[in-house]
Amino acid sequence: MSKEDEKVSLDAIKSAPVNFSDFQDHNANSELNQLTHEQETFKSELGWLGRLFGGRKEKPGNISGLALVACFAFLLIAYIYPSTEGSGVTFERIFAGLLSVVTLILGYLFGSNDRSS
């Protein structure tokens, strides 16, 4: 019986060592390096506000989102600490003013961007 005719058990195949260094490809390593560099560049361009609201293409959305969060923060502060009645500034007036800004921001964010020329 020749060596080629010998049967190999399944357990022997499962326990056989595999050397992955034979499978490393130069193109794969250069592609991985390029993608890692692009990822790091994108992370550095985002900044702390961009990480929360999105990348460079969404700058108007970033500003609108920040303004929206600020409006809700002001509403919360006005609700928790209401002004005195003698000052003439009530929560209802603050609510109406900030709610108009919120609707303007939402209209800008979700409005149609189709321009017919």
N, CA, C and O atoms as CSV, one atom per row, in Angstrom:
chain,resi,resn,atom,element,x,y,z
A,1,MET,N,N,0.832,-1.166,0.000
A,1,MET,CA,C,0.000,0.000,0.000
A,1,MET,C,C,0.887,1.243,0.000
A,1,MET,O,O,1.825,1.341,0.791
A,2,SER,N,N,0.589,2.189,-0.887
A,2,SER,CA,C,1.408,3.401,-0.979
A,2,SER,C,C,0.948,4.439,0.044
A,2,SER,O,O,-0.105,4.303,0.668
A,3,LYS,N,N,1.741,5.446,0.192
A,3,LYS,CA,C,1.436,6.495,1.166
A,3,LYS,C,C,0.179,7.265,0.761
A,3,LYS,O,O,-0.552,7.739,1.631
A,4,GLU,N,N,-0.086,7.400,-0.534
A,4,GLU,CA,C,-1.258,8.121,-1.022
A,4,GLU,C,C,-2.544,7.374,-0.716
A,4,GLU,O,O,-3.598,7.997,-0.589
A,5,ASP,N,N,-2.485,6.058,-0.595
A,5,ASP,CA,C,-3.670,5.248,-0.357
A,5,ASP,C,C,-4.066,5.185,1.111
A,5,ASP,O,O,-5.144,4.687,1.434
A,6,GLU,N,N,-3.215,5.679,2.007
A,6,GLU,CA,C,-3.534,5.617,3.438
A,6,GLU,C,C,-4.668,6.572,3.754
A,6,GLU,O,O,-4.735,7.682,3.225
A,7,LYS,N,N,-5.549,6.127,4.614
A,7,LYS,CA,C,-6.664,6.968,5.023
A,7,LYS,C,C,-6.254,7.773,6.250
A,7,LYS,O,O,-5.564,7.272,7.138
A,8,VAL,N,N,-6.687,9.020,6.282
A,8,VAL,CA,C,-6.391,9.904,7.400
A,8,VAL,C,C,-7.681,10.091,8.182
A,8,VAL,O,O,-8.744,10.356,7.621
A,9,SER,N,N,-7.554,9.947,9.488
A,9,SER,CA,C,-8.761,10.079,10.307
A,9,SER,C,C,-9.191,11.544,10.400
A,9,SER,O,O,-8.390,12.457,10.200
A,10,LEU,N,N,-10.462,11.743,10.705
A,10,LEU,CA,C,-11.020,13.076,10.834
A,10,LEU,C,C,-10.404,13.809,12.022
A,10,LEU,O,O,-10.188,15.019,11.955
A,11,ASP,N,N,-10.122,13.101,13.091
A,11,ASP,CA,C,-9.491,13.727,14.263
A,11,ASP,C,C,-8.093,14.237,13.929
A,11,ASP,O,O,-7.676,15.280,14.431
A,12,ALA,N,N,-7.373,13.511,13.092
A,12,ALA,CA,C,-6.035,13.950,12.693
A,12,ALA,C,C,-6.115,15.221,11.852
A,12,ALA,O,O,-5.265,16.104,11.963
A,13,ILE,N,N,-7.145,15.303,11.011
A,13,ILE,CA,C,-7.320,16.503,10.184
A,13,ILE,C,C,-7.681,17.696,11.065
A,13,ILE,O,O,-7.176,18.799,10.857
A,14,LYS,N,N,-8.569,17.474,12.065
A,14,LYS,CA,C,-8.981,18.560,12.958
A,14,LYS,C,C,-7.831,19.079,13.794
A,14,LYS,O,O,-7.785,20.270,14.105
A,15,SER,N,N,-6.918,18.231,14.159
A,15,SER,CA,C,-5.822,18.651,15.033
A,15,SER,C,C,-4.578,19.083,14.258
A,15,SER,O,O,-3.569,19.428,14.872
A,16,ALA,N,N,-4.624,19.072,12.942
A,16,ALA,CA,C,-3.461,19.461,12.146
A,16,ALA,C,C,-3.230,20.967,12.267
A,16,ALA,O,O,-4.180,21.746,12.183
A,17,PRO,N,N,-1.991,21.380,12.461
A,17,PRO,CA,C,-1.714,22.818,12.584
A,17,PRO,C,C,-1.852,23.522,11.234
A,17,PRO,O,O,-1.536,22.955,10.188
A,18,VAL,N,N,-2.326,24.759,11.278
A,18,VAL,CA,C,-2.483,25.562,10.064
A,18,VAL,C,C,-1.613,26.794,10.211
A,18,VAL,O,O,-1.691,27.502,11.215
A,19,ASN,N,N,-0.803,27.046,9.232
A,19,ASN,CA,C,0.075,28.206,9.245
A,19,ASN,C,C,-0.549,29.286,8.367
A,19,ASN,O,O,-0.573,29.162,7.142
A,20,PHE,N,N,-1.051,30.339,8.994
A,20,PHE,CA,C,-1.730,31.396,8.251
A,20,PHE,C,C,-0.762,32.370,7.593
A,20,PHE,O,O,-1.174,33.175,6.759
A,21,SER,N,N,0.491,32.313,7.946
A,21,SER,CA,C,1.444,33.231,7.323
A,21,SER,C,C,1.594,32.937,5.837
A,21,SER,O,O,1.998,33.813,5.072
A,22,ASP,N,N,1.274,31.717,5.420
A,22,ASP,CA,C,1.336,31.387,3.998
A,22,ASP,C,C,0.236,32.098,3.214
A,22,ASP,O,O,0.364,32.282,2.004
A,23,PHE,N,N,-0.842,32.499,3.889
A,23,PHE,CA,C,-1.992,33.084,3.217
A,23,PHE,C,C,-1.946,34.605,3.176
A,23,PHE,O,O,-2.803,35.229,2.551
A,24,GLN,N,N,-0.968,35.208,3.825
A,24,GLN,CA,C,-0.896,36.654,3.829
A,24,GLN,C,C,-0.534,37.154,2.438
A,24,GLN,O,O,0.362,36.635,1.772
A,25,ASP,N,N,-1.255,38.165,2.036
A,25,ASP,CA,C,-1.074,38.706,0.704
A,25,ASP,C,C,-0.636,40.153,0.829
A,25,ASP,O,O,-1.135,40.874,1.693
A,26,HIS,N,N,0.274,40.585,-0.001
A,26,HIS,CA,C,0.754,41.968,0.046
A,26,HIS,C,C,-0.384,42.937,-0.275
A,26,HIS,O,O,-0.508,43.978,0.369
A,27,ASN,N,N,-1.211,42.603,-1.262
A,27,ASN,CA,C,-2.325,43.478,-1.630
A,27,ASN,C,C,-3.315,43.626,-0.479
A,27,ASN,O,O,-3.839,44.717,-0.252
A,28,ALA,N,N,-3.571,42.558,0.239
A,28,ALA,CA,C,-4.497,42.628,1.367
A,28,ALA,C,C,-3.939,43.515,2.465
A,28,ALA,O,O,-4.681,44.289,3.070
A,29,ASN,N,N,-2.640,43.415,2.733
A,29,ASN,CA,C,-2.022,44.262,3.756
A,29,ASN,C,C,-2.038,45.732,3.353
A,29,ASN,O,O,-2.297,46.594,4.193
A,30,SER,N,N,-1.767,46.032,2.092
A,30,SER,CA,C,-1.776,47.431,1.655
A,30,SER,C,C,-3.195,47.986,1.669
A,30,SER,O,O,-3.396,49.158,1.987
A,31,GLU,N,N,-4.180,47.161,1.328
A,31,GLU,CA,C,-5.573,47.609,1.393
A,31,GLU,C,C,-6.002,47.863,2.831
A,31,GLU,O,O,-6.712,48.829,3.108
A,32,LEU,N,N,-5.577,47.005,3.738
A,32,LEU,CA,C,-5.892,47.200,5.153
A,32,LEU,C,C,-5.248,48.486,5.668
A,32,LEU,O,O,-5.881,49.233,6.414
A,33,ASN,N,N,-4.016,48.752,5.286
A,33,ASN,CA,C,-3.345,49.983,5.694
A,33,ASN,C,C,-4.055,51.215,5.138
A,33,ASN,O,O,-4.202,52.216,5.839
A,34,GLN,N,N,-4.492,51.145,3.896
A,34,GLN,CA,C,-5.193,52.269,3.277
A,34,GLN,C,C,-6.533,52.526,3.964
A,34,GLN,O,O,-6.871,53.677,4.243
A,35,LEU,N,N,-7.294,51.476,4.237
A,35,LEU,CA,C,-8.579,51.637,4.901
A,35,LEU,C,C,-8.413,52.145,6.332
A,35,LEU,O,O,-9.218,52.948,6.802
A,36,THR,N,N,-7.390,51.687,7.016
A,36,THR,CA,C,-7.116,52.175,8.371
A,36,THR,C,C,-6.779,53.659,8.338
A,36,THR,O,O,-7.229,54.419,9.195
A,37,HIS,N,N,-5.986,54.077,7.346
A,37,HIS,CA,C,-5.632,55.490,7.211
A,37,HIS,C,C,-6.881,56.333,6.918
A,37,HIS,O,O,-7.051,57.402,7.504
A,38,GLU,N,N,-7.751,55.864,6.021
A,38,GLU,CA,C,-8.981,56.595,5.705
A,38,GLU,C,C,-9.884,56.713,6.930
A,38,GLU,O,O,-10.502,57.754,7.154
A,39,GLN,N,N,-9.958,55.651,7.714
A,39,GLN,CA,C,-10.771,55.680,8.929
A,39,GLN,C,C,-10.235,56.704,9.918
A,39,GLN,O,O,-11.009,57.470,10.493
A,40,GLU,N,N,-8.937,56.730,10.121
A,40,GLU,CA,C,-8.333,57.685,11.045
A,40,GLU,C,C,-8.515,59.118,10.558
A,40,GLU,O,O,-8.763,60.018,11.361
A,41,THR,N,N,-8.395,59.338,9.243
A,41,THR,CA,C,-8.606,60.667,8.683
A,41,THR,C,C,-10.042,61.123,8.897
A,41,THR,O,O,-10.280,62.268,9.282
A,42,PHE,N,N,-10.994,60.237,8.651
A,42,PHE,CA,C,-12.405,60.567,8.836
A,42,PHE,C,C,-12.707,60.878,10.304
A,42,PHE,O,O,-13.453,61.812,10.595
A,43,LYS,N,N,-12.138,60.109,11.224
A,43,LYS,CA,C,-12.350,60.359,12.650
A,43,LYS,C,C,-11.781,61.711,13.056
A,43,LYS,O,O,-12.384,62.413,13.868
A,44,SER,N,N,-10.631,62.088,12.507
A,44,SER,CA,C,-10.033,63.373,12.872
A,44,SER,C,C,-10.822,64.535,12.286
A,44,SER,O,O,-10.843,65.613,12.880
A,45,GLU,N,N,-11.472,64.351,11.136
A,45,GLU,CA,C,-12.274,65.416,10.534
A,45,GLU,C,C,-13.596,65.623,11.261
A,45,GLU,O,O,-14.152,66.721,11.224
A,46,LEU,N,N,-14.101,64.598,11.914
A,46,LEU,CA,C,-15.408,64.711,12.549
A,46,LEU,C,C,-15.409,65.694,13.712
A,46,LEU,O,O,-16.293,66.546,13.796
A,47,GLY,N,N,-14.461,65.591,14.583
A,47,GLY,CA,C,-14.482,66.414,15.783
A,47,GLY,C,C,-15.510,65.876,16.770
A,47,GLY,O,O,-16.167,64.869,16.505
A,48,TRP,N,N,-15.646,66.555,17.914
A,48,TRP,CA,C,-16.553,66.025,18.943
A,48,TRP,C,C,-18.008,66.253,18.570
A,48,TRP,O,O,-18.860,65.433,18.914
A,49,LEU,N,N,-18.317,67.342,17.876
A,49,LEU,CA,C,-19.702,67.583,17.472
A,49,LEU,C,C,-20.083,66.679,16.306
A,49,LEU,O,O,-21.216,66.204,16.232
A,50,GLY,N,N,-19.155,66.441,15.406
A,50,GLY,CA,C,-19.413,65.572,14.270
A,50,GLY,C,C,-19.648,64.129,14.675
A,50,GLY,O,O,-20.409,63.417,14.020
A,51,ARG,N,N,-19.006,63.690,15.743
A,51,ARG,CA,C,-19.237,62.320,16.220
A,51,ARG,C,C,-20.673,62.151,16.694
A,51,ARG,O,O,-21.242,61.063,16.611
A,52,LEU,N,N,-21.247,63.232,17.191
A,52,LEU,CA,C,-22.617,63.167,17.687
A,52,LEU,C,C,-23.628,63.321,16.561
A,52,LEU,O,O,-24.633,62.610,16.535
A,53,PHE,N,N,-23.378,64.249,15.619
A,53,PHE,CA,C,-24.383,64.579,14.609
A,53,PHE,C,C,-24.049,64.141,13.194
A,53,PHE,O,O,-24.938,64.176,12.343
A,54,GLY,N,N,-22.824,63.731,12.888
A,54,GLY,CA,C,-22.513,63.279,11.545
A,54,GLY,C,C,-21.294,63.955,10.961
A,54,GLY,O,O,-20.635,64.753,11.627
A,55,GLY,N,N,-20.994,63.631,9.703
A,55,GLY,CA,C,-19.788,64.088,9.053
A,55,GLY,C,C,-19.907,65.441,8.370
A,55,GLY,O,O,-20.841,66.203,8.618
A,56,ARG,N,N,-18.939,65.722,7.502
A,56,ARG,CA,C,-18.802,67.010,6.841
A,56,ARG,C,C,-19.998,67.329,5.946
A,56,ARG,O,O,-20.396,68.489,5.845
A,57,LYS,N,N,-20.558,66.349,5.317
A,57,LYS,CA,C,-21.679,66.584,4.408
A,57,LYS,C,C,-22.943,66.997,5.153
A,57,LYS,O,O,-23.887,67.497,4.543
A,58,GLU,N,N,-22.966,66.796,6.444
A,58,GLU,CA,C,-24.139,67.115,7.236
A,58,GLU,C,C,-23.936,68.324,8.144
A,58,GLU,O,O,-24.555,68.401,9.205
A,59,LYS,N,N,-23.088,69.262,7.755
A,59,LYS,CA,C,-22.848,70.430,8.603
A,59,LYS,C,C,-24.117,71.213,8.905
A,59,LYS,O,O,-24.318,71.589,10.059
A,60,PRO,N,N,-24.988,71.481,7.927
A,60,PRO,CA,C,-26.241,72.177,8.277
A,60,PRO,C,C,-27.086,71.364,9.257
A,60,PRO,O,O,-27.732,71.920,10.146
A,61,GLY,N,N,-27.073,70.074,9.086
A,61,GLY,CA,C,-27.795,69.212,10.027
A,61,GLY,C,C,-27.160,69.236,11.400
A,61,GLY,O,O,-27.858,69.165,12.411
A,62,ASN,N,N,-25.836,69.336,11.446
A,62,ASN,CA,C,-25.127,69.417,12.732
A,62,ASN,C,C,-25.552,70.660,13.500
A,62,ASN,O,O,-25.874,70.591,14.686
A,63,ILE,N,N,-25.548,71.794,12.814
A,63,ILE,CA,C,-25.905,73.050,13.454
A,63,ILE,C,C,-27.371,73.041,13.864
A,63,ILE,O,O,-27.717,73.498,14.953
A,64,SER,N,N,-28.227,72.527,13.000
A,64,SER,CA,C,-29.652,72.453,13.327
A,64,SER,C,C,-29.895,71.527,14.503
A,64,SER,O,O,-30.707,71.830,15.378
A,65,GLY,N,N,-29.209,70.417,14.530
A,65,GLY,CA,C,-29.364,69.482,15.648
A,65,GLY,C,C,-28.910,70.084,16.961
A,65,GLY,O,O,-29.551,69.887,17.994
A,66,LEU,N,N,-27.807,70.817,16.929
A,66,LEU,CA,C,-27.321,71.481,18.134
A,66,LEU,C,C,-28.311,72.550,18.603
A,66,LEU,O,O,-28.575,72.674,19.799
A,67,ALA,N,N,-28.859,73.321,17.657
A,67,ALA,CA,C,-29.856,74.336,18.014
A,67,ALA,C,C,-31.116,73.689,18.579
A,67,ALA,O,O,-31.724,74.230,19.503
A,68,LEU,N,N,-31.510,72.553,18.045
A,68,LEU,CA,C,-32.687,71.834,18.533
A,68,LEU,C,C,-32.476,71.343,19.961
A,68,LEU,O,O,-33.362,71.466,20.806
A,69,VAL,N,N,-31.303,70.790,20.219
A,69,VAL,CA,C,-30.979,70.332,21.579
A,69,VAL,C,C,-30.948,71.518,22.543
A,69,VAL,O,O,-31.424,71.407,23.674
A,70,ALA,N,N,-30.394,72.647,22.108
A,70,ALA,CA,C,-30.336,73.841,22.961
A,70,ALA,C,C,-31.743,74.363,23.265
A,70,ALA,O,O,-32.017,74.778,24.391
A,71,CYS,N,N,-32.632,74.344,22.273
A,71,CYS,CA,C,-34.016,74.797,22.507
A,71,CYS,C,C,-34.711,73.917,23.540
A,71,CYS,O,O,-35.384,74.420,24.440
A,72,PHE,N,N,-34.549,72.620,23.409
A,72,PHE,CA,C,-35.178,71.737,24.391
A,72,PHE,C,C,-34.556,71.895,25.772
A,72,PHE,O,O,-35.248,71.749,26.780
A,73,ALA,N,N,-33.253,72.193,25.833
A,73,ALA,CA,C,-32.610,72.440,27.121
A,73,ALA,C,C,-33.164,73.718,27.754
A,73,ALA,O,O,-33.437,73.743,28.954
A,74,PHE,N,N,-33.332,74.770,26.967
A,74,PHE,CA,C,-33.906,76.011,27.480
A,74,PHE,C,C,-35.350,75.801,27.938
A,74,PHE,O,O,-35.768,76.351,28.957
A,75,LEU,N,N,-36.105,75.008,27.184
A,75,LEU,CA,C,-37.482,74.709,27.593
A,75,LEU,C,C,-37.508,73.965,28.917
A,75,LEU,O,O,-38.342,74.250,29.777
A,76,LEU,N,N,-36.614,73.031,29.082
A,76,LEU,CA,C,-36.542,72.275,30.329
A,76,LEU,C,C,-36.172,73.189,31.503
A,76,LEU,O,O,-36.751,73.086,32.585
A,77,ILE,N,N,-35.210,74.076,31.280
A,77,ILE,CA,C,-34.810,75.014,32.329
A,77,ILE,C,C,-35.958,75.959,32.671
A,77,ILE,O,O,-36.201,76.247,33.843
A,78,ALA,N,N,-36.662,76.443,31.649
A,78,ALA,CA,C,-37.790,77.350,31.893
A,78,ALA,C,C,-38.922,76.638,32.618
A,78,ALA,O,O,-39.644,77.258,33.398
A,79,TYR,N,N,-39.082,75.357,32.373
A,79,TYR,CA,C,-40.135,74.600,33.050
A,79,TYR,C,C,-39.764,74.322,34.505
A,79,TYR,O,O,-40.611,74.407,35.394
A,80,ILE,N,N,-38.508,73.992,34.739
A,80,ILE,CA,C,-38.071,73.666,36.103
A,80,ILE,C,C,-37.989,74.922,36.965
A,80,ILE,O,O,-38.393,74.904,38.128
A,81,TYR,N,N,-37.472,76.005,36.405
A,81,TYR,CA,C,-37.314,77.256,37.153
A,81,TYR,C,C,-38.191,78.340,36.530
A,81,TYR,O,O,-37.682,79.186,35.795
A,82,PRO,N,N,-39.476,78.335,36.801
A,82,PRO,CA,C,-40.352,79.354,36.198
A,82,PRO,C,C,-40.041,80.736,36.757
A,82,PRO,O,O,-39.623,80.887,37.905
A,83,SER,N,N,-40.255,81.736,35.913
A,83,SER,CA,C,-39.997,83.108,36.359
A,83,SER,C,C,-41.164,83.597,37.198
A,83,SER,O,O,-42.232,82.986,37.209
A,84,THR,N,N,-40.955,84.690,37.891
A,84,THR,CA,C,-42.014,85.254,38.743
A,84,THR,C,C,-43.068,85.910,37.866
A,84,THR,O,O,-42.779,86.306,36.737
A,85,GLU,N,N,-44.269,86.025,38.367
A,85,GLU,CA,C,-45.383,86.594,37.606
A,85,GLU,C,C,-45.190,88.077,37.318
A,85,GLU,O,O,-45.696,88.573,36.312
A,86,GLY,N,N,-44.482,88.785,38.161
A,86,GLY,CA,C,-44.314,90.220,37.985
A,86,GLY,C,C,-43.380,90.594,36.855
A,86,GLY,O,O,-43.402,91.738,36.402
A,87,SER,N,N,-42.557,89.663,36.383
A,87,SER,CA,C,-41.586,89.999,35.349
A,87,SER,C,C,-42.202,90.066,33.958
A,87,SER,O,O,-41.599,90.647,33.056
A,88,GLY,N,N,-43.370,89.496,33.759
A,88,GLY,CA,C,-44.038,89.531,32.462
A,88,GLY,C,C,-43.586,88.423,31.524
A,88,GLY,O,O,-44.171,88.258,30.454
A,89,VAL,N,N,-42.569,87.662,31.891
A,89,VAL,CA,C,-42.098,86.555,31.062
A,89,VAL,C,C,-42.586,85.268,31.706
A,89,VAL,O,O,-42.088,84.859,32.755
A,90,THR,N,N,-43.550,84.640,31.080
A,90,THR,CA,C,-44.098,83.406,31.620
A,90,THR,C,C,-43.593,82.221,30.804
A,90,THR,O,O,-43.014,82.379,29.729
A,91,PHE,N,N,-43.828,81.048,31.339
A,91,PHE,CA,C,-43.398,79.841,30.644
A,91,PHE,C,C,-44.101,79.712,29.297
A,91,PHE,O,O,-43.514,79.229,28.328
A,92,GLU,N,N,-45.355,80.143,29.241
A,92,GLU,CA,C,-46.114,80.034,27.989
A,92,GLU,C,C,-45.468,80.868,26.882
A,92,GLU,O,O,-45.421,80.435,25.731
A,93,ARG,N,N,-44.973,82.052,27.217
A,93,ARG,CA,C,-44.335,82.911,26.211
A,93,ARG,C,C,-42.998,82.310,25.772
A,93,ARG,O,O,-42.662,82.316,24.587
A,94,ILE,N,N,-42.251,81.798,26.730
A,94,ILE,CA,C,-40.977,81.149,26.394
A,94,ILE,C,C,-41.229,79.916,25.538
A,94,ILE,O,O,-40.524,79.673,24.558
A,95,PHE,N,N,-42.249,79.132,25.918
A,95,PHE,CA,C,-42.599,77.927,25.175
A,95,PHE,C,C,-42.995,78.261,23.747
A,95,PHE,O,O,-42.561,77.595,22.807
A,96,ALA,N,N,-43.820,79.292,23.579
A,96,ALA,CA,C,-44.265,79.681,22.234
A,96,ALA,C,C,-43.090,80.159,21.380
A,96,ALA,O,O,-43.003,79.825,20.199
A,97,GLY,N,N,-42.193,80.934,21.974
A,97,GLY,CA,C,-41.049,81.426,21.213
A,97,GLY,C,C,-40.100,80.318,20.807
A,97,GLY,O,O,-39.670,80.266,19.655
A,98,LEU,N,N,-39.765,79.432,21.731
A,98,LEU,CA,C,-38.833,78.352,21.401
A,98,LEU,C,C,-39.473,77.290,20.517
A,98,LEU,O,O,-38.792,76.651,19.715
A,99,LEU,N,N,-40.790,77.100,20.665
A,99,LEU,CA,C,-41.462,76.122,19.812
A,99,LEU,C,C,-41.477,76.579,18.357
A,99,LEU,O,O,-41.405,75.751,17.448
A,100,SER,N,N,-41.569,77.878,18.130
A,100,SER,CA,C,-41.502,78.367,16.755
A,100,SER,C,C,-40.117,78.116,16.161
A,100,SER,O,O,-40.003,77.803,14.976
A,101,VAL,N,N,-39.068,78.250,16.965
A,101,VAL,CA,C,-37.713,77.963,16.490
A,101,VAL,C,C,-37.561,76.467,16.212
A,101,VAL,O,O,-36.932,76.080,15.227
A,102,VAL,N,N,-38.133,75.628,17.074
A,102,VAL,CA,C,-38.063,74.171,16.891
A,102,VAL,C,C,-38.758,73.765,15.593
A,102,VAL,O,O,-38.227,72.946,14.844
A,103,THR,N,N,-39.934,74.323,15.317
A,103,THR,CA,C,-40.632,73.966,14.072
A,103,THR,C,C,-39.870,74.464,12.855
A,103,THR,O,O,-39.862,73.798,11.820
A,104,LEU,N,N,-39.229,75.623,12.961
A,104,LEU,CA,C,-38.400,76.119,11.861
A,104,LEU,C,C,-37.236,75.169,11.594
A,104,LEU,O,O,-36.934,74.861,10.441
A,105,ILE,N,N,-36.593,74.710,12.647
A,105,ILE,CA,C,-35.458,73.789,12.501
A,105,ILE,C,C,-35.927,72.464,11.896
A,105,ILE,O,O,-35.286,71.940,10.985
A,106,LEU,N,N,-37.030,71.925,12.390
A,106,LEU,CA,C,-37.535,70.657,11.851
A,106,LEU,C,C,-37.955,70.802,10.391
A,106,LEU,O,O,-37.751,69.886,9.594
A,107,GLY,N,N,-38.539,71.941,10.037
A,107,GLY,CA,C,-38.884,72.187,8.637
A,107,GLY,C,C,-37.652,72.238,7.759
A,107,GLY,O,O,-37.669,71.755,6.626
A,108,TYR,N,N,-36.577,72.825,8.278
A,108,TYR,CA,C,-35.325,72.877,7.524
A,108,TYR,C,C,-34.725,71.488,7.367
A,108,TYR,O,O,-34.258,71.123,6.288
A,109,LEU,N,N,-34.741,70.716,8.449
A,109,LEU,CA,C,-34.116,69.391,8.401
A,109,LEU,C,C,-34.875,68.422,7.506
A,109,LEU,O,O,-34.264,67.658,6.760
A,110,PHE,N,N,-36.199,68.448,7.575
A,110,PHE,CA,C,-36.988,67.451,6.840
A,110,PHE,C,C,-37.677,68.013,5.620
A,110,PHE,O,O,-38.466,67.320,4.978
A,111,GLY,N,N,-37.393,69.257,5.292
A,111,GLY,CA,C,-38.016,69.866,4.111
A,111,GLY,C,C,-37.478,69.288,2.834
A,111,GLY,O,O,-36.454,68.605,2.828
A,112,SER,N,N,-38.166,69.561,1.755
A,112,SER,CA,C,-37.776,69.055,0.449
A,112,SER,C,C,-36.539,69.809,-0.047
A,112,SER,O,O,-36.423,71.022,0.126
A,113,ASN,N,N,-35.643,69.083,-0.652
A,113,ASN,CA,C,-34.420,69.668,-1.176
A,113,ASN,C,C,-34.423,69.670,-2.692
A,113,ASN,O,O,-33.382,69.863,-3.320
A,114,ASP,N,N,-35.595,69.456,-3.286
A,114,ASP,CA,C,-35.699,69.440,-4.747
A,114,ASP,C,C,-35.731,70.867,-5.259
A,114,ASP,O,O,-36.557,71.670,-4.824
A,115,ARG,N,N,-34.835,71.183,-6.181
A,115,ARG,CA,C,-34.825,72.505,-6.779
A,115,ARG,C,C,-35.005,72.348,-8.278
A,115,ARG,O,O,-34.219,71.681,-8.950
A,116,SER,N,N,-36.036,72.961,-8.776
A,116,SER,CA,C,-36.251,72.890,-10.226
A,116,SER,C,C,-35.705,74.167,-10.857
A,116,SER,O,O,-36.103,75.268,-10.479
A,117,SER,N,N,-34.798,74.022,-11.815
A,117,SER,CA,C,-34.203,75.196,-12.450
A,117,SER,C,C,-34.701,75.324,-13.860
A,117,SER,O,O,-34.316,76.255,-14.568
